[in-house]
Structure formats: C-alpha cells, structure tokens
Amino acid sequence: MADLERVEIERYRAELEHDVQHLVKKYCRIMGWEVPEIDEQQARALIFQALKAALADVEQA
C-alpha cells in the first residue's frame, strides 16, 4: 500500500514545488516592502528556515 501512496504523491511533486516557490516569492516581496534595502539571499534563507519550522510544527500536530 505504501507504494501506491508514493506514486500518488509523486504525481503532485511538481505542484508542491511550484507552491513552495510561490510562497518564497510572496514572502520575499513582503519582506522587500517592509525593508527596501533587504539582502535577498539572507531573506530567502530566513524564509526557508521559517517554512521548515512551520512544516515541522504542522507535522507534529
């Protein structure tokens, strides 16, 4: 049964990646509005860190 789930999630992998890219772009824009001289690399690193923490929290819930 686990193989069926893996096959199914692989069908959505590209969509998941697209959604994550959209989230990163969204929060980069928001951070840019708040801090116009923001370091984009550092902002992206912080966004990924926050996304990972949020995923871990949701996974535990």
C-alpha positions, 0 to 999 in steps of 0.5 A: 500500500505504501507504494501506491501512496508514493506514486500518488504523491509523486504525481503532485511533486511538481505542484508542491514545488511550484507552491513552495516557490510561490510562497518564497516569492510572496514572502520575499516581496513582503519582506522587500516592502517592509525593508527596501534595502533587504539582502535577498539571499539572507531573506530567502534563507530566513524564509526557508528556515521559517517554512521548515519550522512551520512544516515541522510544527504542522507535522507534529500536530 
